[in-house]
């Protein structure tokens, strides 16, 4: 006769180390992908590496939440594959242990992963995303050229489209700027200006013209 607590503990101890290793691998791969995307900010825009590192840390809850379901599946599969390759499952079946009697540790581990995912999605992800957006906003405030390219329509933030004919990094001034603001769908605005001192101060347009499109499609100058 076998003792269920010993068997369940044995199977559980086969699962959780694999899950931690898998989670570490998934996290490192996702961090590497994010770092490659954010490294452009270091190379092209002079953002400090520590700031990029903080961005990656703030994205960790989202990465962990994305990886947890796959990690849980992989850990269970690898654990039972090892038991099968060592003929331990065959030995357990020969002792009268069915597969259903091996389910409780798997169910317990799945429940723990579910609770961890729930807590991460309700607590970690919102806080991390909010901190990430705040940090990106502060970095963008200090780097006026972040996300702005010459002679290319770009969207540095949601609802606002920029077109910059020329940008001086030394003077931190954009010239011949066309701005479309659709953050309020009922009241879209467009701005044409000779120069603008900062992306986040575009309301202070110099030598510019503004107009909006009314509901009847008439154009009104501001």
C-alpha positions, 0 to 999 in steps of 0.5 A, spaced: 500 500 500 502 507 498 501 513 502 497 518 498 500 524 502 507 522 500 505 520 493 502 527 492 508 531 495 513 527 491 509 529 484 508 536 487 516 537 488 517 534 481 512 540 478 514 546 482 522 546 480 520 545 473 515 551 473 520 556 476 525 554 471 520 555 466 518 562 468 525 564 469 526 562 462 520 565 459 521 572 463 528 572 460 526 571 453 520 576 454 525 581 457 530 580 452 525 582 446 522 588 450 530 591 451 531 590 444 525 595 443 527 600 448 534 600 446 533 604 441 531 610 446 538 609 449 542 609 442 537 614 438 534 619 444 540 618 449 535 615 455 539 613 461 540 605 461 537 606 468 531 609 466 530 603 461 531 598 466 526 601 470 521 600 464 522 593 464 521 592 471 515 595 471 513 591 465 514 585 469 507 583 472 505 583 465 510 579 462 509 574 468 501 574 467 503 572 460 507 566 462 504 563 467 499 559 463 504 556 459 509 555 465 503 551 468 502 547 462 509 545 461 511 544 468 506 539 469 508 535 462 515 535 463 514 532 470 510 527 468 514 525 462 520 524 467 516 520 471 514 516 465 521 516 462 524 513 469 518 508 469 515 511 475 508 511 472 508 504 470 511 502 477 505 506 480 500 503 476 503 496 478 502 498 485 494 499 484 495 507 483 491 510 477 492 516 474 486 519 477 489 518 484 495 523 481 491 529 479 490 532 486 497 535 486 496 537 479 490 540 481 493 544 487 499 547 483 494 549 478 490 552 483 496 556 486 498 558 479 490 561 478 491 565 484 497 568 482 495 570 476 489 573 479 493 577 484 498 579 478 492 581 474 488 585 479 494 588 483 501 588 479 499 589 472 495 595 473 500 598 478 506 596 473 502 599 467 501 606 471 508 606 473 510 605 466 506 610 463 508 615 468 515 614 467 515 614 459 511 621 460 517 624 464 522 621 460 518 624 454 518 631 457 525 631 458 526 628 451 522 632 446 525 628 440 522 622 443 518 619 438 518 624 433 522 623 426 523 628 421 518 628 415 514 622 418 507 622 420 508 620 427 503 619 434 507 620 440 501 619 444 494 617 443 489 621 439 495 626 436 498 626 430 505 630 428 508 632 422 515 635 423 519 638 417 525 639 421 528 638 428 534 641 431 536 637 437 541 642 439 536 648 440 530 643 441 525 646 436 521 643 431 520 647 425 514 647 420 509 643 424 503 640 423 499 637 428 492 634 428 488 633 435 483 628 435 483 626 443 476 629 443 472 626 437 467 631 437 471 637 436 478 635 432 483 640 431 489 642 427 495 646 428 500 649 423 506 653 426 513 655 424 516 652 430 514 649 436 519 648 443 517 642 445 512 636 444 508 636 450 508 644 450 504 644 443 499 649 445 504 654 445 505 654 438 509 660 435 507 664 428 501 658 427 494 657 425 489 653 428 482 650 425 477 645 427 472 641 423 465 642 425 459 637 425 457 640 418 464 639 415 465 646 415 472 649 417 473 654 423 479 658 424 481 658 431 
